[in-house]
Amino acid sequence: MISETEPLRLGSNLSLDQAGPLREALLTRRGSPLCVDASDVERLSGPCFQVLASARLTWDADGQPFAFTNASPAFENGLAQLGAPDWTRPQEDFLP
């Protein structure tokens, strides 16, 4: 069992077939503060970005902190290619 304070570590290949498992992994953490570790990401697909974007909005609507840590260059490049280069900015109320 993963602790609520332990970051959710993203896999290296966030391709289309990983969108469903990513959604499920995020839903198991709903209702608690979440830190997402993107240090291993080598590829970010549009569908996985959509899942992450939806999660971020969900956490915001729930009043829970949601932040990224250790974004890999490939993750940041993927965000830039999807038109969201500054999307991983931290929420002001997130405390590690």
C-alpha positions in Angstrom: 0.0 0.0 0.0 1.3 3.4 -0.9 1.3 6.1 1.7 -0.8 9.2 1.1 2.4 11.3 1.5 4.5 9.2 -0.9 4.6 10.8 -4.4 2.9 9.1 -7.3 5.8 8.1 -9.6 4.9 8.3 -13.3 6.2 5.6 -15.6 8.6 6.3 -18.4 6.3 5.8 -21.4 3.0 7.7 -20.9 1.5 6.5 -24.2 -2.2 6.0 -25.2 -2.4 2.6 -23.6 -1.2 4.1 -20.2 -4.1 6.6 -19.9 -6.5 4.1 -18.3 -4.0 2.8 -15.7 -2.9 6.4 -15.0 -6.5 7.4 -14.4 -7.0 4.5 -12.0 -3.7 5.2 -10.1 -4.8 8.8 -9.7 -8.3 7.9 -8.5 -6.9 5.8 -5.7 -5.3 9.0 -4.3 -8.4 11.2 -4.6 -9.3 13.1 -1.5 -5.7 13.5 -0.3 -2.9 15.9 -1.2 -0.9 14.6 -4.2 2.6 15.1 -5.4 3.4 13.6 -8.8 7.0 12.6 -9.6 7.7 13.0 -13.3 11.4 12.2 -13.2 11.2 9.0 -15.2 9.0 10.2 -18.0 10.5 9.8 -21.4 7.3 10.2 -23.5 4.1 12.0 -22.8 1.0 11.4 -25.0 -2.0 13.7 -25.4 -4.3 11.3 -23.7 -2.1 11.0 -20.6 -1.8 14.7 -20.5 -5.6 14.9 -20.6 -5.8 12.5 -17.6 -3.3 14.6 -15.7 -5.0 17.8 -16.5 -8.4 16.4 -15.4 -6.8 15.2 -12.2 -5.3 18.6 -11.5 -8.8 20.2 -11.9 -10.4 17.5 -9.8 -7.9 18.0 -6.9 -8.5 21.8 -7.2 -12.3 21.3 -7.1 -11.8 19.0 -4.0 -9.7 21.7 -2.3 -6.7 19.4 -2.2 -3.1 20.3 -3.2 -1.7 18.8 -6.4 1.8 19.3 -7.5 4.6 18.0 -9.7 8.1 17.3 -8.7 11.3 16.4 -10.6 9.8 16.9 -14.0 12.2 15.2 -16.6 13.3 17.2 -19.6 11.2 14.8 -21.8 8.1 15.5 -19.6 8.6 19.3 -19.9 9.3 18.9 -23.7 6.1 16.9 -24.0 4.1 19.6 -22.2 5.6 22.3 -24.5 4.7 20.3 -27.6 1.1 20.0 -26.3 1.0 23.8 -25.7 1.3 23.8 -22.0 4.9 24.7 -21.2 4.2 26.2 -17.8 1.6 23.7 -16.7 3.6 22.1 -13.9 3.9 25.3 -11.8 3.3 24.5 -8.2 0.1 25.4 -6.3 0.8 28.1 -3.7 -0.7 26.0 -0.9 1.3 22.8 -1.5 3.7 21.9 1.3 6.0 18.9 0.6 
